[in-house]
Amino acid sequence: ELPRSFFDYFFQNFAQVTNPPLDYLREKMVTDLSMHLGRQPNIFAPKELLPPLPAFKVGSPVLCLKQLDFLRELSRTENPPLGRNVFELCTCFSRELGVSGFKKRLDELAEEALQAVQDGFQILILSDAQASNSAPPLPSLLALRSVVCALNKAGVRLKASIVLACGDIRNSHHLAASIGFGATAVCPVIPLELARWESHSSLGAISA
């Protein structure tokens, strides 16, 4: 009877096996979570003697608030290090327009993302930071897929990375679904802000 998170409708059942088996002590020695924000390499393109594409390397697809602020600051910099780096897209729609406004904003979001990539931007941030009662956010998975499908259809998906910074990403399943649906990196804004700014009653008696 209560509205549920859009993420609740997506599950994947699988068994993950490694050979040889890995334990938590050796896992970091053979696995790598680092990724690059910027233009993505084409795995079928020749690589001999060619330098890699310039990009920002981060140690994990999960970005902290400071890293997100850094990307946003790049969008306001006159001479960013990689040229026209970052373009932020708002994932909110007008409540007054109802379902038609919801669908229209998904289409607009795809068009804005495609235009940004064609204009040379290499990192797209999908954010609901401007959400309000009159402008609620789209489900981040729908916003993400609208953008990813548009870029794939135009053949420019590898020209940009997509960072998802939305308030409905709150647990590991949400994170995994976001990456599985096409996000290059994810910033779970609300959990990180709660961890940074909110106090917890059980921790109040602990001395610094």
C-alpha positions as protocol buffer text, in pm:
chain_id: "A"
residue {
  index: 1
  type: GLU
  ca { x: 0 y: 0 z: 0 }
}
residue {
  index: 2
  type: LEU
  ca { x: 301 y: 229 z: 38 }
}
residue {
  index: 3
  type: PRO
  ca { x: 517 y: 351 z: -253 }
}
residue {
  index: 4
  type: ARG
  ca { x: 836 y: 153 z: -290 }
}
residue {
  index: 5
  type: SER
  ca { x: 1177 y: 243 z: -421 }
}
residue {
  index: 6
  type: PHE
  ca { x: 1211 y: 190 z: -795 }
}
residue {
  index: 7
  type: PHE
  ca { x: 1520 y: -21 z: -720 }
}
residue {
  index: 8
  type: ASP
  ca { x: 1301 y: -283 z: -546 }
}
residue {
  index: 9
  type: TYR
  ca { x: 1175 y: -405 z: -884 }
}
residue {
  index: 10
  type: PHE
  ca { x: 1521 y: -510 z: -1007 }
}
residue {
  index: 11
  type: PHE
  ca { x: 1701 y: -814 z: -871 }
}
residue {
  index: 12
  type: GLN
  ca { x: 1968 y: -1047 z: -1001 }
}
residue {
  index: 13
  type: ASN
  ca { x: 2030 y: -1396 z: -874 }
}
residue {
  index: 14
  type: PHE
  ca { x: 2372 y: -1540 z: -953 }
}
residue {
  index: 15
  type: ALA
  ca { x: 2657 y: -1745 z: -812 }
}
residue {
  index: 16
  type: GLN
  ca { x: 3000 y: -1585 z: -829 }
}
residue {
  index: 17
  type: VAL
  ca { x: 3293 y: -1821 z: -838 }
}
residue {
  index: 18
  type: THR
  ca { x: 3665 y: -1745 z: -867 }
}
residue {
  index: 19
  type: ASN
  ca { x: 3940 y: -1989 z: -949 }
}
residue {
  index: 20
  type: PRO
  ca { x: 4141 y: -2012 z: -732 }
}
residue {
  index: 21
  type: PRO
  ca { x: 3908 y: -1910 z: -449 }
}
residue {
  index: 22
  type: LEU
  ca { x: 3983 y: -1571 z: -294 }
}
residue {
  index: 23
  type: ASP
  ca { x: 3963 y: -1479 z: 70 }
}
residue {
  index: 24
  type: TYR
  ca { x: 3925 y: -1128 z: 203 }
}
residue {
  index: 25
  type: LEU
  ca { x: 4298 y: -1102 z: 283 }
}
residue {
  index: 26
  type: ARG
  ca { x: 4413 y: -1165 z: -75 }
}
residue {
  index: 27
  type: GLU
  ca { x: 4124 y: -1007 z: -260 }
}
residue {
  index: 28
  type: LYS
  ca { x: 4288 y: -663 z: -285 }
}
residue {
  index: 29
  type: MET
  ca { x: 4598 y: -820 z: -441 }
}
residue {
  index: 30
  type: VAL
  ca { x: 4415 y: -951 z: -747 }
}
residue {
  index: 31
  type: THR
  ca { x: 4111 y: -727 z: -789 }
}
residue {
  index: 32
  type: ASP
  ca { x: 4100 y: -364 z: -893 }
}
residue {
  index: 33
  type: LEU
  ca { x: 3808 y: -125 z: -841 }
}
residue {
  index: 34
  type: SER
  ca { x: 3978 y: 178 z: -995 }
}
residue {
  index: 35
  type: MET
  ca { x: 3812 y: 344 z: -1292 }
}
residue {
  index: 36
  type: HIS
  ca { x: 3852 y: 647 z: -1515 }
}
residue {
  index: 37
  type: LEU
  ca { x: 3625 y: 948 z: -1555 }
}
residue {
  index: 38
  type: GLY
  ca { x: 3637 y: 1093 z: -1903 }
}
residue {
  index: 39
  type: ARG
  ca { x: 3631 y: 943 z: -2249 }
}
residue {
  index: 40
  type: GLN
  ca { x: 3621 y: 565 z: -2237 }
}
residue {
  index: 41
  type: PRO
  ca { x: 3863 y: 353 z: -2445 }
}
residue {
  index: 42
  type: ASN
  ca { x: 3734 y: 138 z: -2728 }
}
residue {
  index: 43
  type: ILE
  ca { x: 3852 y: -217 z: -2653 }
}
residue {
  index: 44
  type: PHE
  ca { x: 3862 y: -293 z: -3027 }
}
residue {
  index: 45
  type: ALA
  ca { x: 4083 y: 5 z: -3116 }
}
residue {
  index: 46
  type: PRO
  ca { x: 4460 y: -48 z: -3172 }
}
residue {
  index: 47
  type: LYS
  ca { x: 4661 y: 17 z: -2855 }
}
residue {
  index: 48
  type: GLU
  ca { x: 5026 y: -42 z: -2947 }
}
residue {
  index: 49
  type: LEU
  ca { x: 5239 y: 267 z: -2886 }
}
residue {
  index: 50
  type: LEU
  ca { x: 4927 y: 480 z: -2838 }
}
residue {
  index: 51
  type: PRO
  ca { x: 4894 y: 677 z: -2513 }
}
residue {
  index: 52
  type: PRO
  ca { x: 4575 y: 623 z: -2312 }
}
residue {
  index: 53
  type: LEU
  ca { x: 4301 y: 881 z: -2333 }
}
residue {
  index: 54
  type: PRO
  ca { x: 4337 y: 1158 z: -2072 }
}
residue {
  index: 55
  type: ALA
  ca { x: 4102 y: 1104 z: -1781 }
}
residue {
  index: 56
  type: PHE
  ca { x: 4071 y: 1127 z: -1402 }
}
residue {
  index: 57
  type: LYS
  ca { x: 4158 y: 802 z: -1228 }
}
residue {
  index: 58
  type: VAL
  ca { x: 3972 y: 726 z: -905 }
}
residue {
  index: 59
  type: GLY
  ca { x: 4018 y: 429 z: -679 }
}
residue {
  index: 60
  type: SER
  ca { x: 3654 y: 319 z: -669 }
}
residue {
  index: 61
  type: PRO
  ca { x: 3328 y: 371 z: -861 }
}
residue {
  index: 62
  type: VAL
  ca { x: 3181 y: 501 z: -534 }
}
residue {
  index: 63
  type: LEU
  ca { x: 3261 y: 871 z: -510 }
}
residue {
  index: 64
  type: CYS
  ca { x: 3270 y: 1064 z: -183 }
}
residue {
  index: 65
  type: LEU
  ca { x: 3118 y: 1409 z: -140 }
}
residue {
  index: 66
  type: LYS
  ca { x: 3455 y: 1577 z: -177 }
}
residue {
  index: 67
  type: GLN
  ca { x: 3516 y: 1409 z: -512 }
}
residue {
  index: 68
  type: LEU
  ca { x: 3170 y: 1513 z: -629 }
}
residue {
  index: 69
  type: ASP
  ca { x: 3239 y: 1872 z: -521 }
}
residue {
  index: 70
  type: PHE
  ca { x: 3567 y: 1860 z: -715 }
}
residue {
  index: 71
  type: LEU
  ca { x: 3385 y: 1757 z: -1033 }
}
residue {
  index: 72
  type: ARG
  ca { x: 3129 y: 2033 z: -985 }
}
residue {
  index: 73
  type: GLU
  ca { x: 3405 y: 2285 z: -934 }
}
residue {
  index: 74
  type: LEU
  ca { x: 3556 y: 2179 z: -1266 }
}
residue {
  index: 75
  type: SER
  ca { x: 3231 y: 2273 z: -1439 }
}
residue {
  index: 76
  type: ARG
  ca { x: 3283 y: 2631 z: -1314 }
}
residue {
  index: 77
  type: THR
  ca { x: 3652 y: 2649 z: -1408 }
}
residue {
  index: 78
  type: GLU
  ca { x: 3747 y: 2859 z: -1709 }
}
residue {
  index: 79
  type: ASN
  ca { x: 4038 y: 2635 z: -1815 }
}
residue {
  index: 80
  type: PRO
  ca { x: 3973 y: 2281 z: -1684 }
}
residue {
  index: 81
  type: PRO
  ca { x: 4258 y: 2029 z: -1722 }
}
residue {
  index: 82
  type: LEU
  ca { x: 4083 y: 1806 z: -1976 }
}
residue {
  index: 83
  type: GLY
  ca { x: 3909 y: 2077 z: -2172 }
}
residue {
  index: 84
  type: ARG
  ca { x: 3532 y: 2093 z: -2143 }
}
residue {
  index: 85
  type: ASN
  ca { x: 3504 y: 1847 z: -1857 }
}
residue {
  index: 86
  type: VAL
  ca { x: 3183 y: 1837 z: -1659 }
}
residue {
  index: 87
  type: PHE
  ca { x: 2819 y: 1902 z: -1742 }
}
residue {
  index: 88
  type: GLU
  ca { x: 2553 y: 1863 z: -1472 }
}
residue {
  index: 89
  type: LEU
  ca { x: 2200 y: 1755 z: -1558 }
}
residue {
  index: 90
  type: CYS
  ca { x: 1903 y: 1803 z: -1327 }
}
residue {
  index: 91
  type: THR
  ca { x: 1683 y: 1493 z: -1293 }
}
residue {
  index: 92
  type: CYS
  ca { x: 1380 y: 1676 z: -1149 }
}
residue {
  index: 93
  type: PHE
  ca { x: 1045 y: 1732 z: -1321 }
}
residue {
  index: 94
  type: SER
  ca { x: 746 y: 1957 z: -1263 }
}
residue {
  index: 95
  type: ARG
  ca { x: 487 y: 1809 z: -1027 }
}
residue {
  index: 96
  type: GLU
  ca { x: 214 y: 2025 z: -1184 }
}
residue {
  index: 97
  type: LEU
  ca { x: 258 y: 1853 z: -1519 }
}
residue {
  index: 98
  type: GLY
  ca { x: 206 y: 1507 z: -1369 }
}
residue {
  index: 99
  type: VAL
  ca { x: 277 y: 1197 z: -1577 }
}
residue {
  index: 100
  type: SER
  ca { x: 315 y: 1393 z: -1901 }
}
residue {
  index: 101
  type: GLY
  ca { x: 576 y: 1614 z: -1736 }
}
residue {
  index: 102
  type: PHE
  ca { x: 750 y: 1303 z: -1601 }
}
residue {
  index: 103
  type: LYS
  ca { x: 781 y: 1149 z: -1947 }
}
residue {
  index: 104
  type: LYS
  ca { x: 870 y: 1480 z: -2108 }
}
residue {
  index: 105
  type: ARG
  ca { x: 1157 y: 1536 z: -1864 }
}
residue {
  index: 106
  type: LEU
  ca { x: 1299 y: 1191 z: -1944 }
}
residue {
  index: 107
  type: ASP
  ca { x: 1306 y: 1283 z: -2314 }
}
residue {
  index: 108
  type: GLU
  ca { x: 1455 y: 1625 z: -2238 }
}
residue {
  index: 109
  type: LEU
  ca { x: 1721 y: 1469 z: -2021 }
}
residue {
  index: 110
  type: ALA
  ca { x: 1829 y: 1240 z: -2303 }
}
residue {
  index: 111
  type: GLU
  ca { x: 1844 y: 1533 z: -2548 }
}
residue {
  index: 112
  type: GLU
  ca { x: 2043 y: 1749 z: -2305 }
}
residue {
  index: 113
  type: ALA
  ca { x: 2294 y: 1472 z: -2240 }
}
residue {
  index: 114
  type: LEU
  ca { x: 2340 y: 1402 z: -2611 }
}
residue {
  index: 115
  type: GLN
  ca { x: 2390 y: 1771 z: -2685 }
}
residue {
  index: 116
  type: ALA
  ca { x: 2643 y: 1802 z: -2401 }
}
residue {
  index: 117
  type: VAL
  ca { x: 2850 y: 1512 z: -2537 }
}
residue {
  index: 118
  type: GLN
  ca { x: 2834 y: 1654 z: -2888 }
}
residue {
  index: 119
  type: ASP
  ca { x: 2957 y: 1985 z: -2745 }
}
residue {
  index: 120
  type: GLY
  ca { x: 3264 y: 1810 z: -2605 }
}
residue {
  index: 121
  type: PHE
  ca { x: 3179 y: 1746 z: -2240 }
}
residue {
  index: 122
  type: GLN
  ca { x: 3340 y: 1426 z: -2113 }
}
residue {
  index: 123
  type: ILE
  ca { x: 3175 y: 1379 z: -1773 }
}
residue {
  index: 124
  type: LEU
  ca { x: 2799 y: 1399 z: -1720 }
}
residue {
  index: 125
  type: ILE
  ca { x: 2659 y: 1432 z: -1367 }
}
residue {
  index: 126
  type: LEU
  ca { x: 2297 y: 1328 z: -1316 }
}
residue {
  index: 127
  type: SER
  ca { x: 2184 y: 1500 z: -997 }
}
residue {
  index: 128
  type: ASP
  ca { x: 1862 y: 1566 z: -804 }
}
residue {
  index: 129
  type: ALA
  ca { x: 2020 y: 1832 z: -582 }
}
residue {
  index: 130
  type: GLN
  ca { x: 1756 y: 2085 z: -693 }
}
residue {
  index: 131
  type: ALA
  ca { x: 1465 y: 1864 z: -587 }
}
residue {
  index: 132
  type: SER
  ca { x: 1175 y: 2032 z: -406 }
}
residue {
  index: 133
  type: ASN
  ca { x: 808 y: 1969 z: -335 }
}
residue {
  index: 134
  type: SER
  ca { x: 711 y: 2129 z: -666 }
}
residue {
  index: 135
  type: ALA
  ca { x: 997 y: 1962 z: -855 }
}
residue {
  index: 136
  type: PRO
  ca { x: 1039 y: 1601 z: -736 }
}
residue {
  index: 137
  type: PRO
  ca { x: 1321 y: 1389 z: -876 }
}
residue {
  index: 138
  type: LEU
  ca { x: 1285 y: 1119 z: -1137 }
}
residue {
  index: 139
  type: PRO
  ca { x: 1385 y: 769 z: -1025 }
}
residue {
  index: 140
  type: SER
  ca { x: 1758 y: 770 z: -1086 }
}
residue {
  index: 141
  type: LEU
  ca { x: 1755 y: 440 z: -1277 }
}
residue {
  index: 142
  type: LEU
  ca { x: 1504 y: 576 z: -1527 }
}
residue {
  index: 143
  type: ALA
  ca { x: 1702 y: 897 z: -1567 }
}
residue {
  index: 144
  type: LEU
  ca { x: 2021 y: 698 z: -1612 }
}
residue {
  index: 145
  type: ARG
  ca { x: 1878 y: 462 z: -1872 }
}
residue {
  index: 146
  type: SER
  ca { x: 1722 y: 748 z: -2066 }
}
residue {
  index: 147
  type: VAL
  ca { x: 2067 y: 905 z: -2099 }
}
residue {
  index: 148
  type: VAL
  ca { x: 2256 y: 580 z: -2165 }
}
residue {
  index: 149
  type: CYS
  ca { x: 2012 y: 466 z: -2436 }
}
residue {
  index: 150
  type: ALA
  ca { x: 2026 y: 804 z: -2610 }
}
residue {
  index: 151
  type: LEU
  ca { x: 2406 y: 804 z: -2615 }
}
residue {
  index: 152
  type: ASN
  ca { x: 2418 y: 442 z: -2733 }
}
residue {
  index: 153
  type: LYS
  ca { x: 2172 y: 512 z: -3012 }
}
residue {
  index: 154
  type: ALA
  ca { x: 2379 y: 808 z: -3129 }
}
residue {
  index: 155
  type: GLY
  ca { x: 2701 y: 603 z: -3109 }
}
residue {
  index: 156
  type: VAL
  ca { x: 2870 y: 838 z: -2862 }
}
residue {
  index: 157
  type: ARG
  ca { x: 2846 y: 646 z: -2534 }
}
residue {
  index: 158
  type: LEU
  ca { x: 3223 y: 601 z: -2510 }
}
residue {
  index: 159
  type: LYS
  ca { x: 3282 y: 975 z: -2541 }
}
residue {
  index: 160
  type: ALA
  ca { x: 3165 y: 1048 z: -2185 }
}
residue {
  index: 161
  type: SER
  ca { x: 3139 y: 903 z: -1836 }
}
residue {
  index: 162
  type: ILE
  ca { x: 2817 y: 923 z: -1639 }
}
residue {
  index: 163
  type: VAL
  ca { x: 2821 y: 1002 z: -1267 }
}
residue {
  index: 164
  type: LEU
  ca { x: 2498 y: 933 z: -1079 }
}
residue {
  index: 165
  type: ALA
  ca { x: 2457 y: 1156 z: -772 }
}
residue {
  index: 166
  type: CYS
  ca { x: 2099 y: 1105 z: -655 }
}
residue {
  index: 167
  type: GLY
  ca { x: 1926 y: 1077 z: -320 }
}
residue {
  index: 168
  type: ASP
  ca { x: 1752 y: 745 z: -384 }
}
residue {
  index: 169
  type: ILE
  ca { x: 2079 y: 548 z: -383 }
}
residue {
  index: 170
  type: ARG
  ca { x: 2091 y: 420 z: -24 }
}
residue {
  index: 171
  type: ASN
  ca { x: 2231 y: 67 z: -7 }
}
residue {
  index: 172
  type: SER
  ca { x: 2457 y: -180 z: -185 }
}
residue {
  index: 173
  type: HIS
  ca { x: 2177 y: -311 z: -408 }
}
residue {
  index: 174
  type: HIS
  ca { x: 2099 y: 41 z: -529 }
}
residue {
  index: 175
  type: LEU
  ca { x: 2469 y: 92 z: -600 }
}
residue {
  index: 176
  type: ALA
  ca { x: 2506 y: -235 z: -790 }
}
residue {
  index: 177
  type: ALA
  ca { x: 2193 y: -171 z: -996 }
}
residue {
  index: 178
  type: SER
  ca { x: 2311 y: 178 z: -1087 }
}
residue {
  index: 179
  type: ILE
  ca { x: 2647 y: 51 z: -1213 }
}
residue {
  index: 180
  type: GLY
  ca { x: 2479 y: -240 z: -1388 }
}
residue {
  index: 181
  type: PHE
  ca { x: 2244 y: -3 z: -1569 }
}
residue {
  index: 182
  type: GLY
  ca { x: 2531 y: 206 z: -1705 }
}
residue {
  index: 183
  type: ALA
  ca { x: 2666 y: 450 z: -1446 }
}
residue {
  index: 184
  type: THR
  ca { x: 3043 y: 490 z: -1457 }
}
residue {
  index: 185
  type: ALA
  ca { x: 3051 y: 612 z: -1097 }
}
residue {
  index: 186
  type: VAL
  ca { x: 2797 y: 669 z: -820 }
}
residue {
  index: 187
  type: CYS
  ca { x: 2782 y: 912 z: -529 }
}
residue {
  index: 188
  type: PRO
  ca { x: 2524 y: 805 z: -267 }
}
residue {
  index: 189
  type: VAL
  ca { x: 2462 y: 1161 z: -155 }
}
residue {
  index: 190
  type: ILE
  ca { x: 2210 y: 1118 z: 129 }
}
residue {
  index: 191
  type: PRO
  ca { x: 2389 y: 835 z: 318 }
}
residue {
  index: 192
  type: LEU
  ca { x: 2718 y: 1026 z: 295 }
}
residue {
  index: 193
  type: GLU
  ca { x: 2561 y: 1351 z: 410 }
}
residue {
  index: 194
  type: LEU
  ca { x: 2394 y: 1174 z: 702 }
}
residue {
  index: 195
  type: ALA
  ca { x: 2724 y: 1013 z: 799 }
}
residue {
  index: 196
  type: ARG
  ca { x: 2902 y: 1347 z: 782 }
}
residue {
  index: 197
  type: TRP
  ca { x: 2655 y: 1583 z: 946 }
}
residue {
  index: 198
  type: GLU
  ca { x: 2403 y: 1388 z: 1155 }
}
residue {
  index: 199
  type: SER
  ca { x: 2464 y: 1268 z: 1510 }
}
residue {
  index: 200
  type: HIS
  ca { x: 2370 y: 924 z: 1643 }
}
residue {
  index: 201
  type: SER
  ca { x: 2234 y: 874 z: 1992 }
}
residue {
  index: 202
  type: SER
  ca { x: 2442 y: 561 z: 2058 }
}
residue {
  index: 203
  type: LEU
  ca { x: 2763 y: 747 z: 1973 }
}
residue {
  index: 204
  type: GLY
  ca { x: 2701 y: 1053 z: 2190 }
}
residue {
  index: 205
  type: ALA
  ca { x: 2874 y: 915 z: 2497 }
}
residue {
  index: 206
  type: ILE
  ca { x: 3195 y: 828 z: 2312 }
}
residue {
  index: 207
  type: SER
  ca { x: 3473 y: 1077 z: 2377 }
}
residue {
  index: 208
  type: ALA
  ca { x: 3676 y: 1214 z: 2088 }
}
